[in-house]
Amino acid sequence: MIIHLDYQIDKEHYKKMFFDRYDTGGYHKEGDVVLEYWYKVFNIEKLVMPITKDLGIEDLYTKPRFSYQFPNSTLPEHIDQDKIVGINLNLMPNAPSITIDNKSYEYENCLVDVGSKVHKVNADKNPRLVLKYAIRSNWNEMYKRLDKRGLIDHNKTIQCNPYYMKYESILSDNDKKFVRNQGSIVKVAV
């Protein structure tokens, strides 16, 4: 499930912040396998605190990071561990997309259920850079917080997910094999 957000950030400021800290990051690892097309910069909590407060999530266990995916690379199907909920804030001129349950969604900024839905990022000629919040909270709590602050773009969301208000975040038994760190990305990426 994806929910479009009515929230804007200074893309150039945060993109510069990412590139200024590029040498502090590293490639994503799955066990011993290094995914050399997916680069992350962590330890940015203080730098992005104004956004964290805008979103109303400063009291939750969050792990913000810059997530950069190189052009023409695919992040294979997976489900993030710990049933996390993600907030993705686009920092590039072109809207990125995410494929959830075999349906592709373009977004500028979104709340996305990456902890119970199979998702992937298809290859694109453009690089993808997002400020991503990995939040250990349940879907309904996150939706309510963002909606209370007026940050849900209901008009845009209903166009791609007409039944989004009835959505329940459930990790099906059949999809558990896609949970990351159980080899799902590595099997496809190697």
Beta strands, then each sheet from edge to edge (+ up, - down):
strand 1: 2-4
strand 2: 26-30
strand 3: 33-41
strand 4: 62-69
strand 5: 75-78
strand 6: 85-90
strand 7: 97-100
strand 8: 103-106
strand 9: 109-112
strand 10: 119-121
strand 11: 128-135
sheet 1: 1+ 9- 6+ 11- 4+ 3- 2+
sheet 2: 5+ 10- 7+ 8-
end
